[in-house]
Amino acid sequence: MRWYGKLLGFVAGWLLLRHPAGALIGLLIGHAFDADWLRPKKHDPYAVLGLGEDATDGEVDRAYRRLIAQYHPDRLTGAAEELRHQAESKAREINAAYDQIQKLRRK
């Protein structure tokens, strides 16, 4: 477990605010950095398909087919334009996740 963010936050908060509450605020901010709360999450293609990394190739294919059939924009020909755009972006996300999984498994 990392500790240096907490220490630096504590010292910086104390020095900047010259009050014990500043040290506490700095400690909390340092903990947030140490715990990676402020970093963007890494894109997980398995989460897009609703699977875990231990899924078999067949499970990946079934999940892909099920989701792409559900969100394919051609199925929403009479729907509102905004709904079609949402379906197109979701279908792009599903396709990208499937392609990324296939690329990872080929290695």
C-alpha positions as semicolon CSV with decimal commas, in nm:
position;residue;x (nm);y (nm);z (nm)
1;M;0,000;0,000;0,000
2;R;0,130;0,340;-0,090
3;W;0,174;0,599;0,184
4;Y;0,366;0,887;0,029
5;G;0,055;1,062;-0,105
6;K;-0,092;1,073;0,243
7;L;0,230;1,209;0,391
8;L;0,278;1,474;0,123
9;G;-0,089;1,571;0,143
10;F;-0,068;1,604;0,521
11;V;0,242;1,826;0,508
12;A;0,118;2,036;0,215
13;G;-0,224;2,086;0,374
14;W;-0,068;2,191;0,705
15;L;0,172;2,433;0,537
16;L;-0,081;2,586;0,300
17;L;-0,363;2,640;0,547
18;R;-0,156;2,665;0,868
19;H;-0,427;2,480;1,055
20;P;-0,485;2,118;1,163
21;A;-0,793;2,106;0,941
22;G;-0,566;2,176;0,643
23;A;-0,357;1,877;0,737
24;L;-0,669;1,662;0,751
25;I;-0,788;1,785;0,412
26;G;-0,441;1,723;0,266
27;L;-0,439;1,375;0,419
28;L;-0,773;1,295;0,257
29;I;-0,657;1,421;-0,083
30;G;-0,335;1,222;-0,047
31;H;-0,535;0,910;0,034
32;A;-0,747;0,966;-0,276
33;F;-0,431;0,973;-0,488
34;D;-0,287;0,666;-0,315
35;A;-0,610;0,472;-0,365
36;D;-0,629;0,570;-0,737
37;W;-0,967;0,734;-0,692
38;L;-0,868;1,022;-0,918
39;R;-0,727;0,820;-1,207
40;P;-0,945;0,732;-1,504
41;K;-1,041;0,366;-1,514
42;K;-0,878;0,144;-1,771
43;H;-1,114;0,034;-2,048
44;D;-1,222;-0,327;-1,993
45;P;-1,360;-0,490;-2,310
46;Y;-1,494;-0,786;-2,111
47;A;-1,710;-0,553;-1,899
48;V;-1,868;-0,409;-2,215
49;L;-1,984;-0,759;-2,310
50;G;-2,083;-0,838;-1,952
51;L;-1,822;-1,113;-1,912
52;G;-1,521;-1,191;-1,698
53;E;-1,170;-1,245;-1,829
54;D;-1,208;-1,620;-1,776
55;A;-1,490;-1,645;-2,034
56;T;-1,449;-1,901;-2,310
57;D;-1,443;-1,812;-2,678
58;G;-1,796;-1,948;-2,716
59;E;-1,925;-1,730;-2,433
60;V;-1,760;-1,425;-2,587
61;D;-1,918;-1,500;-2,926
62;R;-2,264;-1,557;-2,773
63;A;-2,247;-1,236;-2,569
64;Y;-2,132;-1,039;-2,874
65;R;-2,411;-1,175;-3,096
66;R;-2,675;-1,114;-2,829
67;L;-2,567;-0,755;-2,767
68;I;-2,511;-0,660;-3,129
69;A;-2,855;-0,798;-3,220
70;Q;-3,006;-0,589;-2,941
71;Y;-2,827;-0,262;-3,024
72;H;-2,783;-0,281;-3,401
73;P;-2,907;0,048;-3,553
74;D;-3,083;-0,126;-3,843
75;R;-3,331;-0,276;-3,596
76;L;-3,441;0,076;-3,499
77;T;-3,545;0,209;-3,839
78;G;-3,865;0,375;-3,713
79;A;-3,724;0,498;-3,383
80;A;-3,636;0,853;-3,288
81;E;-3,311;0,996;-3,423
82;E;-3,156;1,032;-3,077
83;L;-3,230;0,667;-2,998
84;R;-3,067;0,561;-3,325
85;H;-2,754;0,762;-3,241
86;Q;-2,736;0,601;-2,897
87;A;-2,771;0,256;-3,054
88;E;-2,500;0,336;-3,310
89;S;-2,255;0,446;-3,040
90;K;-2,334;0,138;-2,827
91;A;-2,288;-0,089;-3,133
92;R;-1,952;0,077;-3,205
93;E;-1,849;0,019;-2,843
94;I;-1,955;-0,348;-2,861
95;N;-1,769;-0,402;-3,189
96;A;-1,454;-0,235;-3,054
97;A;-1,465;-0,448;-2,737
98;Y;-1,514;-0,768;-2,937
99;D;-1,228;-0,679;-3,172
100;Q;-1,002;-0,599;-2,877
101;I;-1,083;-0,932;-2,709
102;Q;-1,013;-1,119;-3,033
103;K;-0,682;-0,937;-3,071
104;L;-0,584;-1,016;-2,711
105;R;-0,668;-1,384;-2,752
106;R;-0,469;-1,418;-3,075
107;K;-0,150;-1,326;-2,890
